Amino acid sequence: MKFTRRALLGTAAVCLSAGTAPFASAQGSAWPARPIRLISPYGAGGASDISARILAEYLGKKLGQQIVVENKPGAGTRLANEFAARAPGDGYTILYAAAPYATAEALYGRQNFDTRKDLQPVALVAMAPLFLIVNAQSGIKTAQELIAHSKTKPSGLNIASPGAGSQPNLAAELFLRDGGARGVVIHYRGDAPAYAELLAGRVDATLTAITTALPHIQAGKLRVLGVAATQRSALYPDAPTLREQGFPNVVASGWYGFMVPGTTPPAIVERLQLTTIRALADPEVKQKFLAQGLEPNSKTSAEFRKFIDDEGRKWGELIAKAGIKGE
């Protein structure tokens, strides 16, 4: 049976207004009957961890059980992915999947689990748009001016990224190729050292999340040239999209979403999906996400599956052409 988003939301409204009991699992017991663990693929303190905890608090209240965030960082999110894939499909393990999930096979080869069968999408949660940023003292004010600047340098542009195979790395490669510019992407251990190099004038630009850069932007030390999105971002609405500036293919973003083991009963997946969509429509949740540089963006299980497949194809082709290897 297929469910449209309207039908799912309608079902949720009926259930909530009528005070109906939770969906039953395939075993017939009410779910959830005990605490749930939410596996985060990154360490504590970042946007991923904080947003996971925001959702854990909201969903825990709605589902009537505590949701405990467990951080399992490492190997470009692969440790967390594999851990969740091997967990029982009983509804008590949820993966807070991130963008590297879609590119892992292209970067590292076949995974230790079936990425299409052993984990199933529940709902896309948020997007983290990537912004093209330069040192304000460079005098460069548009993406086209940055491309023109690349032609004045014998080796082209130096673009900083927070790590090989990361979404910012892939977005930078896409920008260079779409702009017909020469250049190299230089990898650092995270956003902070990448911005330090940009502030020192040792690299020309970076293309990454904006949160860490905002204090430097507000201080007039860094300048935003554009956002790699289909439309302007609420996080920094003054920035035009790169599409607007003549780079139609440069659309790139980090993202987060819920996935569960592949054997999880459909009734549990449906209830978790409905509750998640409701959470993302909550104004308080929205504001908390925006404060972390994230745009709430709900997609149903089927839509999320298509999104992951599309991301895998798009970035897989670029990874192969550019010869990018994951760390």
C-alpha positions in Angstrom: 0.0 0.0 0.0 1.4 3.4 -1.0 1.1 6.4 1.2 1.1 10.0 0.0 2.4 12.7 2.3 -1.1 14.2 2.6 -2.5 10.8 3.6 0.3 10.2 6.1 -0.2 13.6 7.7 -4.0 13.1 7.7 -3.5 9.8 9.5 -1.2 11.4 12.0 -3.8 14.1 12.7 -6.6 11.6 13.2 -4.4 9.5 15.6 -3.3 12.5 17.6 -6.8 14.0 17.9 -8.4 10.7 18.8 -5.7 9.8 21.3 -5.3 6.4 19.7 -2.8 3.9 21.0 0.6 3.5 19.4 1.0 1.4 16.3 1.6 -2.2 17.1 4.8 -3.9 16.0 4.9 -7.1 14.0 5.2 -9.0 17.3 2.0 -7.4 18.6 3.5 -5.4 21.4 3.1 -1.7 21.7 6.0 0.4 20.4 7.9 2.0 22.0 7.9 0.1 25.3 11.4 1.1 26.4 14.1 3.8 25.6 15.3 4.2 22.0 18.9 4.9 21.0 19.7 7.4 18.3 23.1 6.7 16.7 24.9 9.9 15.8 27.9 9.5 13.3 29.8 12.5 14.6 31.2 13.6 18.0 29.5 15.7 20.6 29.1 19.4 20.3 28.7 19.9 16.5 25.6 20.8 14.5 24.9 17.1 13.9 25.0 16.2 17.6 23.0 19.2 18.7 20.3 18.7 16.1 20.1 15.0 17.0 19.5 15.9 20.6 16.8 18.5 19.7 14.9 15.9 17.8 15.5 13.2 20.5 13.9 15.5 23.1 10.9 16.3 20.9 10.3 12.8 19.7 10.8 11.3 23.1 8.0 13.4 24.5 5.6 12.5 21.6 6.5 8.8 21.7 6.4 8.5 25.4 9.9 7.1 25.8 13.3 8.5 26.3 15.5 8.7 23.2 19.2 8.5 24.1 21.8 9.9 21.6 24.9 7.7 21.3 27.8 9.3 19.5 29.8 6.8 17.3 32.2 9.0 15.3 34.8 7.7 12.9 35.6 6.5 9.4 33.6 9.2 7.7 30.3 8.1 9.4 30.9 4.4 8.4 31.3 3.1 11.9 27.8 4.4 12.9 26.3 3.3 9.7 27.5 -0.3 10.1 26.6 -0.4 13.8 23.0 0.6 13.0 22.8 -1.8 10.0 23.7 -4.7 12.3 21.2 -3.7 15.0 18.0 -5.7 15.6 15.0 -4.3 13.5 12.8 -3.8 16.5 12.5 0.0 16.4 14.9 0.6 19.3 17.9 1.7 17.1 17.7 4.8 14.8 20.6 6.1 12.7 21.0 9.8 12.3 22.4 9.4 8.8 24.5 12.1 7.2 25.5 13.0 3.6 28.6 10.7 3.5 26.2 7.8 3.6 25.4 8.4 -0.1 29.0 8.6 -1.2 30.7 5.9 0.9 30.8 3.2 -1.7 32.1 5.6 -4.4 34.9 6.8 -2.0 35.7 3.6 -0.2 34.3 0.7 -2.2 31.8 -1.9 -1.1 30.7 -1.5 2.5 30.4 -4.2 5.1 26.6 -4.2 4.8 24.1 -3.8 2.0 23.4 -0.1 2.0 20.0 -0.6 0.3 18.7 -3.5 2.3 20.2 -3.4 5.7 19.1 0.1 6.4 15.9 1.7 5.3 15.1 5.5 5.1 12.5 6.9 7.4 12.6 10.7 6.8 15.0 13.3 5.6 15.4 15.8 8.5 17.6 18.8 7.4 19.9 20.3 4.9 23.1 22.1 5.6 23.6 24.5 2.6 27.2 25.2 1.5 28.4 28.8 1.0 31.2 30.0 -1.2 33.3 32.3 1.1 36.4 34.4 0.5 38.7 36.7 2.5 37.1 40.2 2.4 40.4 41.8 1.7 40.7 40.0 -1.6 38.3 42.5 -3.2 36.4 39.6 -4.9 32.6 40.1 -4.7 31.1 37.5 -7.0 31.6 33.9 -8.0 32.5 35.0 -11.5 35.1 37.4 -10.2 36.6 34.4 -8.3 36.8 32.4 -11.5 38.4 35.4 -13.3 40.9 35.6 -10.4 41.9 31.9 -11.0 43.1 32.8 -14.5 45.6 35.3 -13.1 47.3 32.6 -11.0 49.7 30.1 -12.6 48.4 27.2 -10.4 44.8 28.4 -10.3 42.7 28.6 -7.1 43.4 27.1 -3.8 40.1 26.1 -2.1 40.1 24.9 1.5 37.9 22.0 2.5 37.4 20.3 5.9 38.4 16.9 4.7 39.0 14.7 1.6 35.7 13.2 0.3 33.6 15.6 2.4 30.6 17.4 0.9 32.6 20.7 0.8 35.4 18.9 -1.1 32.9 17.6 -3.6 31.2 21.0 -3.9 34.6 22.7 -4.5 35.5 20.2 -7.3 32.0 20.8 -8.9 32.5 24.6 -8.7 35.9 24.4 -10.4 34.6 22.1 -13.2 31.4 24.1 -13.8 33.4 27.3 -13.9 36.1 25.9 -16.2 38.7 27.0 -13.7 42.0 25.5 -12.7 42.7 24.9 -9.1 43.3 22.5 -6.2 41.2 21.6 -3.2 43.4 21.6 0.0 42.1 19.4 2.9 42.2 20.4 6.6 41.0 18.7 9.7 37.7 20.4 10.0 36.2 23.8 9.3 38.1 25.8 11.9 41.6 25.3 10.4 40.2 25.8 6.9 38.8 29.2 7.9 42.1 30.0 9.7 44.0 29.5 6.4 41.4 31.7 4.6 41.7 34.5 7.2 45.5 34.3 6.8 45.2 34.7 3.1 46.9 31.4 2.3 43.9 30.0 0.4 41.6 31.8 -2.0 38.2 30.5 -0.9 36.2 27.8 0.9 32.9 26.2 0.2 31.3 24.9 3.3 28.7 25.4 6.1 28.3 29.0 7.3 27.9 28.7 11.0 31.6 28.7 11.9 32.2 31.6 9.5 29.5 33.9 10.7 31.5 35.8 13.4 34.2 36.5 10.8 31.6 37.6 8.2 29.9 39.9 10.7 33.3 41.4 11.6 34.0 42.2 8.0 36.9 39.7 7.6 35.2 37.2 5.3 32.7 37.7 2.5 30.0 35.4 1.2 29.8 35.1 -2.6 26.9 32.7 -2.9 25.2 29.6 -1.8 25.3 26.2 -3.6 21.5 25.7 -3.5 18.5 25.8 -5.8 17.2 28.9 -3.9 18.5 31.4 -1.4 19.0 30.2 2.1 17.2 31.5 5.2 20.5 31.2 6.9 22.0 34.1 4.9 19.3 35.4 2.5 21.6 38.2 1.1 23.7 35.5 -0.7 22.6 34.8 -4.3 22.7 31.2 -5.4 25.6 30.1 -7.6 23.0 29.2 -10.2 22.0 32.9 -10.3 25.6 33.7 -11.0 26.0 31.4 -14.0 26.9 28.1 -12.3 23.8 26.0 -13.0 25.2 22.7 -11.8 26.7 23.8 -8.5 24.1 22.5 -6.0 25.6 20.8 -3.0 24.6 20.4 0.7 25.2 18.4 3.8 22.1 16.6 5.0 20.8 14.5 7.9 18.0 12.0 8.1 16.6 9.1 10.1 17.2 5.5 9.0 16.5 2.2 10.7 17.5 -1.4 10.3 16.0 -3.0 7.2 13.9 -5.5 9.1 12.1 -2.8 11.2 8.3 -3.3 10.9 6.5 -0.9 8.5 4.1 0.3 11.3 7.1 1.5 13.3 8.7 3.2 10.3 5.4 4.9 9.5 4.8 6.2 13.1 8.4 7.4 13.3 8.1 9.2 9.9 4.9 10.9 10.9 6.2 12.1 14.3 9.4 13.4 12.6 7.5 15.4 10.0 5.4 16.9 12.8 8.6 17.8 14.7 10.1 19.6 11.8 6.9 21.7 11.4 7.3 22.9 15.0 8.4 26.6 15.1 10.7 26.0 18.1 12.4 23.1 16.4 12.8 25.1 13.2 14.5 28.0 15.1 16.8 25.7 17.0 17.9 24.1 13.7 18.5 27.4 11.9 20.7 28.4 14.9 22.9 25.4 14.0 23.1 26.3 10.3 20.5 23.7 9.3 17.4 24.1 7.3 14.5 21.7 8.3 13.6 19.7 5.2 11.2 16.8 5.7 10.9 14.1 3.1 9.0 10.8 3.5 10.6 7.4 3.4 10.1 7.0 -0.4 11.2 10.6 -1.1 14.3 10.1 1.1 15.2 6.9 -0.7 15.1 8.6 -4.1 17.1 11.5 -2.7 19.9 9.2 -1.4 19.9 7.3 -4.8 20.2 10.6 -6.7 22.9 11.9 -4.5 24.8 8.6 -4.9 24.7 8.8 -8.7 25.6 12.5 -8.9 28.6 12.4 -6.6 29.7 9.0 -7.7 30.2 10.3 -11.2 32.2 13.3 -9.9 34.3 11.2 -7.6 35.2 8.9 -10.4 36.1 11.7 -12.8 38.1 13.7 -10.3 39.8 10.6 -8.8 38.8 11.6 -5.3 39.7 9.2 -2.5 38.2 9.2 1.0 40.4 9.6 4.1 
